[in-house]
Structures are given as structure tokens and as C-alpha cells.
Amino acid sequence: MDASLIDAVLGEAEFEQIEILREPEIGLSAVVAIHHTRLGPAFGGVRCHPYSGLGPALADALRLARHMSLKCAIHEIPGGGGKVALCVTPGMDRGAVYRRLGDYIEQLGGRFYTGPDTGTQEADLLALGERTRFVARPDAHGPGSIAEATALGVFAGIEAVARELDQGIAGLRVMLQGLGAVGWPLGERLAAAGAELTVSDLDQRRLERAADEWGAELLAHDVPAPTVSCDVFAPCALGGVVSDDTLPLLGASAIAGSANNVLADARCGRELHRRGILFAPDFVINSGGLLFGALFHLEGASPPPERIAAIGDLLARVFFEATVQDAPPEQVAEALAAQRLQAAKAPPFFPQRDAVP
Ligand code: NAI
């Protein structure tokens, strides 16, 4: 292994477990990061992405697992964060890779409960479910669609953002980037509530459907989504969309979407605040899927939609505190998460699931 990768792993003292899984015969190459299990299982999905190597996969897994811990803390869920960053490799035997990952997760004995993230499809979750009890299955043995729960939370978050802008959803101009597992159901809700949508995606068929079904405007190929003049920019594809490159060109009054790690770094958040662009902290607004999957696992039943929609109230509180403190909302949200984590007590046991169905 390259020495800088070893240094990176050793430098992450706050992480409970970091493992690299390699099985070249089936094309498995993945990093598993478990941030902590002090209060209960680590929750986090499998992100499947064409990483350029294990270094970028490691960086992604660490950042995303930390985010999952923040999500658990802010919702007072007895658990921590985890993540699998799975590299798409040439000739990868997808079914075999996900089943092998399932074996690995099963032998962790419940310390890690997984689900979807970008690039992991329903069929992959079912392959995981053949080998482990600790996965949010999309069928009758699981909680249902995590992505739709995420979309419901993001919608409630956008409603809270609209209130801050003294608007409602009807007539709200939204630039929706990404029409995937989360972006599509979010777009459906926004369109049904009367938002004026401009959309972008790499998939032309999804774009055409959005134009047909929602009357959405399609973003011209040469226009970067963050620059579109609108009320809300909703990034639902990639992270890092607010960076030194895009900051001077931002056209929205607010940024609120499902993408993880929207800000390239904390400095970008401070700059948004200074410019008066409202930012809905990603680990709050996109936490509907975590709430849905984690509460199903911990309590044995999916939470009602109102529990997910309460993300809007949580965001409203964060925005209020941010105004009072004259601080960036993500800073306020992180402080609230830290406060709740400190007050949390470990439960007496981890929930156990039945045998693999
Ligand atoms: P997905 O892979 O189903 O959809 C992503 C969509 O974005 C695809 O339709 C893809 O074609 C499109 N896309 C990719 N690059 C693009 C670009 N440059 N411009 C426009 N569109 C582009 O992923 P999913 O599950 O919908 O997740 C979206 C984001 O939300 C990711 O950042 C993910 O980490 C985050 N997230 C997802 C959760 C979930 O429940 N699935 C939970 C929390 C966060």
C-alpha cells in the first residue's frame, strides 16, 4: 500500500475502524470506515463510484462517515456513522462484490448497518441482503425506499428555506441538479406544489420526462447549475458544488439539496454567510433517509412521514440560531449535534435482527 495512504489511515485517530477490502478475482476494492459505535451501530450506505484509486475512496469514506455521525447526533439517534466507498473496477462482478460485502458486514455482528448511497441500486441492496441482516432492504423485509424518505426530508427543508425567503413553494424558482433516486421524487413533490423548476442531469431521458411531466425547463449544456439565477439551488448529484470556483458566480438566494458535502470546505460556508446566501446544512436537510433506515432498525418500524418532515422544523431552528448568533448555519448545526452527542447515553444493547430472510 502507498505510504501516504497508510499515513492517512493512521492519522484518523477518531475513527474506530478503517478497513480496505480487496478481492481482485471478483473486482472488489473498497474502503470501510466506521466512525464510532459508542452509542449503538454505525449507520451508513455503500457509495459505488469510479474512484481513481483507494486514496480518493478513503477520503470520501472518512468524510461521509463523519457526516453520518453528525446526522445521528443531531437527531439523538443512538448510533454513529459509517460508510463503504466501493470502487467501480473494470470487469467487476457486481453481484459477487455486493454479496462479498454482505458477508463482511454480517461478520461485524451488527456494529454496522448499511443501505444505499449514490451508485448502489436496489438489486445491489438485495444482493447484500442475501448475506447480511444488517442492510436496509428495499423489499418487504426492509424499511422501504430510503431515497424517497431523503427526498421527503429535503422537501420539508426547502419549505423551511422558502419561509426564510418570505415565500412558499408555489412559484418558488428552483434549480434542481440531479434527477436520480432522491432528485426525482423531490422534483415530483416540488412540481406538484407549484415550484418553477429548472433541471439538469447527465441522463437525457430523465430530462425529457421532467420536461413532459412537470413542465420543467432544461438547463442549457454550457451553463453550470450553480450559476442559474433562482430562489433555491438544490444540488442532488455531487458534493463540492460550492467552491472557490463557483462562489463568485452563484445565482441563488439559498442552497438546499440532498448532496453530501456541498461545501468544498468550511471557508465556503463562511463566505456564503457573509454574502447573505442561505445554506441548509447538508447533514441536516438530507437526513431523512438516515432517520427512516435507522429508526426501522432500532425500533422495528419505519417512522411516520411527519417524523421525517420535522426536519423542516429542525432547520428553522438552525436558521433562527444562525441569525441570532450571526454565524453560518452549518456551524450552528454542528454545535447543536455536538451538544446532543455529549448529552447522549449509550443504550444497554444493540438491536438484533432475525436471520437473513
Ligand atoms: P443517484 O446516483 O441515484 O442520482 C444522482 C443523479 O445525478 C443521477 O441521475 C446522475 O445522472 C446525476 N448527475 C451526476 N452528475 C451530474 C452532474 N454533473 N450534473 C447533473 N446531474 C448529474 O444518487 P442519489 O441517491 O439520488 O443521491 C444524490 C445525492 O444525495 C448524493 O450526493 C448522495 O450522497 C446524497 N444523498 C443520498 C441519499 C439517499 O438516500 N440516496 C441520502 C443522503 C444523501
Residues whose N, C-alpha, C, O or C-beta is under 5 A from the ligand:
A	BS01	NAI	P116 D117 T118 G119 I146 A147 T150 Q177 G178 L179 G180 A181 V182 G183 S200 D201 L202 D203 C236 A237 L238 G239 S258 A259 N260 N286 G289
